Amino acid sequence: MEITLNGEINPPPLAFFVFGFIVFLLGCIWPVFMVDDFQNELEASSWPTTDATVVALDVYIYEYQCGDSQSSDTCREYLVNYHLRYMINGTIFNVEESEEVSHFDSRVWEVDYPVNSTREIAYNPENPEHFDVNPEHYTPFIAPLIVLIASSLLSILFIIGGVKSLFNSDRHQISSDQEKGMLPQSNENITFTYAKGAWGVRIYDHPTVEALAQKLLSFSCTYEQIDTFFTACQATEGNNATFDDRIDLEWLNEVNQMVEQHNSIAKYNWIQKANIARIILLLISVIFAPIALIFVLPVWLTYYALPWYGWIPVWGVLTPLGLVVITRKLVAEFAYKIDQGLAATLMDFLNNDEY
């Protein structure tokens, strides 16, 4: 059951379409700039290959100041100068090239292709002096492709949201009772039993009690405080012969009215959302951990460097773990700071002898 405490502000359908179009255009910028390079690589993938001997190899590292005056930093560029010798149809070709590479690619040259080693290259059969040292090397195009796919999916979600907002504007209207903050009324016997759903979220069996519990959560009450209040209600039932007459819809509605009159700030269950987020972060870390161990660790042990995409599993493991550790103390402190005094007010209400 979904309880809406405040009126919703729904953006117009046109806003969804405009945002979706803008997101898609932004996602296309990088892939468009990579189209020519991709076509060249695709053409080179059909060239014949041969083994070339590395006659000479030099890796130069250039350091320069980057950033601005307030946050100056030192950046590095890696330049590989190599001399390759290969034979095509009895003709020997000696080609010297200079190429700006990444740190990882410079390490690949130094480890896998030292002087007097051989490296497979692809050459243009019409002009054998034109060659490709990394045939079928599509790795540089992974990042722009991911950006294009992500932006396309996000724009589709915006469009779907616009379509739903356009054609279903009459649905999911908030009832007048809920606009007034009233609880849904149920004639079932009132109980405080519950079942645990996903992420440890509690779902109370009685609809009115469930709606009241959700409202208390939105007023930053914790499950422990709600348990204390409901347990005290059951304890009072055992000590008071007339308590059965008190625990009814009228009593729950009076509790709800008192909650609505409580001076609350943010009506949002931040603690529960934060705990759910921490569980999701741990799952992300668990998913990336075997990928990092099986694929990334051997590469690091070989080259003592990683390509940019190799850092994704590493950060996928370390970043969620770091966030979980950091937020552990923050959540505890936040739970203390966010208490708005409603739980104490509820206990005072329950212990009121006049009621």
C-alpha positions as semicolon CSV with decimal commas, in nm:
position;residue;x (nm);y (nm);z (nm)
1;M;0,000;0,000;0,000
2;E;0,141;0,338;-0,101
3;I;0,063;0,635;0,119
4;T;0,121;0,980;-0,021
5;L;0,158;1,240;0,247
6;N;0,209;1,546;0,037
7;G;0,089;1,655;-0,306
8;E;0,314;1,550;-0,593
9;I;0,461;1,792;-0,841
10;N;0,456;1,620;-1,180
11;P;0,656;1,781;-1,461
12;P;0,472;1,830;-1,793
13;P;0,511;1,559;-2,061
14;L;0,700;1,800;-2,287
15;A;0,975;1,830;-2,024
16;F;1,034;1,454;-2,038
17;F;1,067;1,460;-2,417
18;V;1,300;1,762;-2,415
19;F;1,527;1,613;-2,147
20;G;1,533;1,279;-2,329
21;F;1,632;1,448;-2,655
22;I;1,905;1,655;-2,487
23;V;2,050;1,350;-2,308
24;F;2,059;1,155;-2,635
25;L;2,234;1,440;-2,820
26;L;2,495;1,477;-2,545
27;G;2,560;1,102;-2,556
28;C;2,621;1,117;-2,932
29;I;2,897;1,380;-2,922
30;W;3,187;1,152;-2,827
31;P;3,086;0,860;-3,055
32;V;3,053;1,096;-3,353
33;F;3,414;1,212;-3,308
34;M;3,527;0,847;-3,301
35;V;3,351;0,740;-3,623
36;D;3,650;0,806;-3,853
37;D;3,891;0,620;-3,626
38;F;3,651;0,327;-3,605
39;Q;3,617;0,310;-3,983
40;N;3,996;0,312;-4,022
41;E;4,033;0,034;-3,767
42;L;3,755;-0,163;-3,934
43;E;3,932;-0,129;-4,269
44;A;4,266;-0,236;-4,120
45;S;4,105;-0,547;-3,971
46;S;4,070;-0,689;-4,325
47;W;4,438;-0,640;-4,410
48;P;4,677;-0,935;-4,421
49;T;4,917;-0,979;-4,129
50;T;5,285;-1,055;-4,096
51;D;5,550;-1,074;-3,823
52;A;5,766;-0,765;-3,782
53;T;6,097;-0,756;-3,594
54;V;6,146;-0,480;-3,338
55;V;6,482;-0,334;-3,438
56;A;6,479;-0,042;-3,195
57;L;6,250;0,074;-2,919
58;D;6,257;0,382;-2,697
59;V;5,990;0,496;-2,452
60;Y;6,001;0,862;-2,351
61;I;5,811;1,016;-2,061
62;Y;5,734;1,387;-2,074
63;E;5,619;1,566;-1,761
64;Y;5,442;1,900;-1,771
65;Q;5,241;2,120;-1,542
66;C;4,868;2,090;-1,581
67;G;4,568;2,229;-1,400
68;D;4,532;2,591;-1,300
69;S;4,718;2,827;-1,070
70;Q;4,516;2,720;-0,767
71;S;4,542;2,343;-0,821
72;S;4,858;2,282;-1,018
73;D;4,952;1,924;-1,092
74;T;5,211;1,726;-1,288
75;C;5,086;1,528;-1,590
76;R;5,273;1,275;-1,799
77;E;5,274;1,186;-2,166
78;Y;5,425;0,865;-2,301
79;L;5,587;0,855;-2,645
80;V;5,705;0,533;-2,810
81;N;5,967;0,548;-3,086
82;Y;6,004;0,215;-3,263
83;H;6,177;0,073;-3,569
84;L;6,007;-0,228;-3,730
85;R;6,145;-0,449;-4,006
86;Y;5,926;-0,690;-4,203
87;M;5,925;-0,864;-4,539
88;I;5,640;-0,858;-4,789
89;N;5,671;-1,065;-5,110
90;G;6,051;-1,069;-5,083
91;T;6,077;-0,695;-5,018
92;I;6,213;-0,579;-4,683
93;F;6,047;-0,276;-4,528
94;N;6,206;-0,067;-4,253
95;V;5,962;0,167;-4,089
96;E;6,026;0,406;-3,803
97;E;5,731;0,557;-3,621
98;S;5,659;0,770;-3,315
99;E;5,333;0,719;-3,134
100;E;5,178;0,878;-2,829
101;V;5,044;0,601;-2,608
102;S;4,901;0,549;-2,264
103;H;5,107;0,434;-1,966
104;F;4,968;0,083;-2,002
105;D;5,049;0,063;-2,375
106;S;5,404;0,181;-2,307
107;R;5,442;-0,102;-2,056
108;V;5,307;-0,350;-2,313
109;W;5,575;-0,238;-2,559
110;E;5,849;-0,271;-2,297
111;V;5,737;-0,609;-2,160
112;D;5,599;-0,792;-2,464
113;Y;5,790;-0,634;-2,752
114;P;6,151;-0,553;-2,653
115;V;6,429;-0,515;-2,906
116;N;6,476;-0,823;-3,133
117;S;6,128;-0,956;-3,053
118;T;5,857;-1,002;-3,314
119;R;5,516;-0,842;-3,326
120;E;5,227;-0,925;-3,553
121;I;5,116;-0,630;-3,761
122;A;4,856;-0,575;-4,032
123;Y;4,970;-0,404;-4,353
124;N;4,793;-0,242;-4,643
125;P;4,842;-0,475;-4,943
126;E;4,829;-0,176;-5,179
127;N;5,085;0,017;-4,975
128;P;5,281;-0,218;-4,744
129;E;5,454;0,075;-4,574
130;H;5,115;0,161;-4,422
131;F;5,059;-0,076;-4,131
132;D;4,867;-0,118;-3,806
133;V;5,058;-0,242;-3,501
134;N;4,731;-0,326;-3,320
135;P;4,502;-0,495;-3,571
136;E;4,142;-0,534;-3,461
137;H;4,209;-0,315;-3,158
138;Y;3,860;-0,190;-3,072
139;T;3,921;-0,116;-2,704
140;P;3,933;0,266;-2,750
141;F;3,578;0,253;-2,882
142;I;3,430;0,078;-2,575
143;A;3,397;0,394;-2,367
144;P;3,209;0,604;-2,630
145;L;2,989;0,302;-2,705
146;I;2,900;0,270;-2,336
147;V;2,821;0,642;-2,324
148;L;2,599;0,609;-2,632
149;I;2,412;0,308;-2,492
150;A;2,367;0,465;-2,148
151;S;2,244;0,795;-2,291
152;S;2,008;0,612;-2,527
153;L;1,860;0,406;-2,244
154;L;1,825;0,713;-2,027
155;S;1,656;0,908;-2,306
156;I;1,419;0,614;-2,364
157;L;1,326;0,623;-1,995
158;F;1,254;0,995;-2,023
159;I;1,037;0,934;-2,330
160;I;0,849;0,651;-2,157
161;G;0,792;0,881;-1,861
162;G;0,660;1,149;-2,097
163;V;0,426;0,905;-2,269
164;K;0,291;0,780;-1,937
165;S;0,249;1,134;-1,814
166;L;0,071;1,227;-2,137
167;F;-0,176;0,939;-2,160
168;N;-0,217;0,845;-1,796
169;S;-0,262;1,188;-1,645
170;D;-0,598;1,085;-1,503
171;R;-0,461;0,779;-1,324
172;H;-0,297;0,743;-0,986
173;Q;-0,478;1,046;-0,851
174;I;-0,438;1,106;-0,480
175;S;-0,760;1,054;-0,288
176;S;-0,906;1,344;-0,094
177;D;-0,864;1,154;0,232
178;Q;-0,497;1,096;0,166
179;E;-0,452;1,460;0,067
180;K;-0,579;1,544;0,412
181;G;-0,332;1,301;0,566
182;M;-0,598;1,050;0,672
183;L;-0,527;0,677;0,699
184;P;-0,699;0,414;0,485
185;Q;-0,981;0,258;0,687
186;S;-1,007;-0,120;0,734
187;N;-1,263;-0,320;0,931
188;E;-1,020;-0,607;0,993
189;N;-0,922;-0,696;1,347
190;I;-0,641;-0,465;1,448
191;T;-0,308;-0,643;1,498
192;F;0,052;-0,527;1,509
193;T;0,204;-0,835;1,345
194;Y;0,423;-0,788;1,040
195;A;0,629;-0,974;0,783
196;K;0,970;-0,874;0,656
197;G;0,994;-0,795;0,288
198;A;1,290;-0,712;0,065
199;W;1,580;-0,524;0,224
200;G;1,436;-0,591;0,569
201;V;1,138;-0,362;0,514
202;R;0,851;-0,447;0,747
203;I;0,498;-0,489;0,614
204;Y;0,226;-0,491;0,879
205;D;-0,070;-0,720;0,825
206;H;-0,335;-0,462;0,907
207;P;-0,368;-0,197;0,629
208;T;-0,438;0,090;0,868
209;V;-0,150;-0,007;1,099
210;E;0,076;-0,042;0,793
211;A;-0,018;0,308;0,675
212;L;0,043;0,448;1,023
213;A;0,383;0,276;1,043
214;Q;0,483;0,418;0,704
215;K;0,381;0,764;0,818
216;L;0,586;0,728;1,138
217;L;0,884;0,622;0,927
218;S;0,835;0,930;0,709
219;F;0,855;1,139;1,027
220;S;1,201;0,986;1,092
221;C;1,090;0,735;1,354
222;T;1,303;0,421;1,352
223;Y;1,174;0,066;1,349
224;E;1,295;0,031;1,707
225;Q;1,089;0,330;1,817
226;I;0,782;0,203;1,632
227;D;0,830;-0,141;1,790
228;T;0,852;0,018;2,134
229;F;0,528;0,208;2,076
230;F;0,336;-0,091;1,935
231;T;0,473;-0,324;2,204
232;A;0,361;-0,079;2,470
233;C;0,018;-0,082;2,310
234;Q;0,000;-0,461;2,343
235;A;0,131;-0,447;2,699
236;T;-0,134;-0,194;2,789
237;E;-0,392;-0,424;2,636
238;G;-0,292;-0,697;2,878
239;N;-0,308;-0,464;3,178
240;N;-0,629;-0,285;3,088
241;A;-0,955;-0,475;3,060
242;T;-1,111;-0,199;2,856
243;F;-0,821;-0,169;2,617
244;D;-1,001;-0,366;2,347
245;D;-1,242;-0,079;2,323
246;R;-0,957;0,168;2,280
247;I;-0,758;-0,004;2,005
248;D;-0,991;0,059;1,714
249;L;-0,996;0,274;1,403
250;E;-1,095;0,579;1,603
251;W;-0,789;0,534;1,825
252;L;-0,557;0,486;1,525
253;N;-0,706;0,793;1,357
254;E;-0,645;0,996;1,671
255;V;-0,282;0,881;1,673
256;N;-0,261;0,979;1,308
257;Q;-0,410;1,321;1,381
258;M;-0,153;1,377;1,653
259;V;0,125;1,274;1,413
260;E;-0,004;1,518;1,149
261;Q;0,005;1,799;1,403
262;H;0,362;1,713;1,505
263;N;0,616;1,975;1,405
264;S;0,826;1,769;1,163
265;I;1,098;1,871;0,925
266;A;1,190;1,636;0,638
267;K;0,922;1,368;0,597
268;Y;1,149;1,104;0,453
269;N;1,288;0,781;0,589
270;W;1,654;0,859;0,522
271;I;1,788;0,589;0,754
272;Q;1,608;0,306;0,575
273;K;1,712;0,439;0,235
274;A;2,073;0,469;0,350
275;N;2,078;0,111;0,480
276;I;1,930;-0,016;0,154
277;A;2,194;0,179;-0,037
278;R;2,470;0,021;0,174
279;I;2,339;-0,328;0,094
280;I;2,333;-0,244;-0,276
281;L;2,690;-0,112;-0,254
282;L;2,805;-0,436;-0,092
283;L;2,638;-0,637;-0,370
284;I;2,817;-0,425;-0,631
285;S;3,148;-0,489;-0,458
286;V;3,080;-0,864;-0,443
287;I;2,998;-0,870;-0,817
288;F;3,317;-0,688;-0,918
289;A;3,549;-0,880;-0,679
290;P;3,583;-1,205;-0,886
291;I;3,626;-1,002;-1,205
292;A;3,911;-0,808;-1,047
293;L;4,079;-1,123;-0,914
294;I;4,046;-1,334;-1,230
295;F;4,111;-1,079;-1,503
296;V;4,265;-0,762;-1,358
297;L;4,516;-0,902;-1,107
298;P;4,713;-1,111;-1,363
299;V;4,742;-0,808;-1,592
300;W;4,871;-0,594;-1,307
301;L;5,125;-0,856;-1,202
302;T;5,254;-0,872;-1,561
303;Y;5,276;-0,503;-1,651
304;Y;5,240;-0,321;-1,316
305;A;4,988;-0,103;-1,496
306;L;4,628;-0,127;-1,610
307;P;4,433;0,007;-1,907
308;W;4,157;0,251;-1,824
309;Y;3,889;-0,018;-1,846
310;G;4,092;-0,240;-1,612
311;W;4,039;0,011;-1,333
312;I;3,660;-0,025;-1,354
313;P;3,647;-0,357;-1,161
314;V;3,906;-0,227;-0,914
315;W;3,707;0,083;-0,833
316;G;3,392;-0,129;-0,848
317;V;3,530;-0,323;-0,551
318;L;3,702;-0,050;-0,350
319;T;3,461;0,242;-0,393
320;P;3,148;0,066;-0,256
321;L;3,347;-0,078;0,035
322;G;3,486;0,265;0,115
323;L;3,141;0,423;0,099
324;V;2,999;0,154;0,328
325;V;3,274;0,211;0,585
326;I;3,243;0,589;0,566
327;T;2,863;0,594;0,586
328;R;2,851;0,355;0,882
329;K;2,942;0,631;1,126
330;L;2,749;0,892;0,930
331;V;2,429;0,686;0,937
332;A;2,459;0,634;1,311
333;E;2,517;1,006;1,366
334;F;2,238;1,094;1,126
335;A;1,998;0,863;1,308
336;Y;2,075;1,051;1,627
337;K;2,045;1,396;1,474
338;I;1,727;1,330;1,276
339;D;1,515;1,222;1,575
340;Q;1,234;1,477;1,579
341;G;1,086;1,379;1,916
342;L;0,779;1,208;1,773
343;A;0,854;0,874;1,943
344;A;0,856;1,038;2,288
345;T;0,533;1,218;2,203
346;L;0,371;0,886;2,109
347;M;0,469;0,728;2,441
348;D;0,330;1,028;2,628
349;F;0,009;0,992;2,431
350;L;-0,015;0,622;2,513
351;N;0,046;0,684;2,883
352;N;-0,210;0,961;2,901
353;D;-0,454;0,848;3,168
354;E;-0,723;1,081;3,044
355;Y;-0,762;0,893;2,719
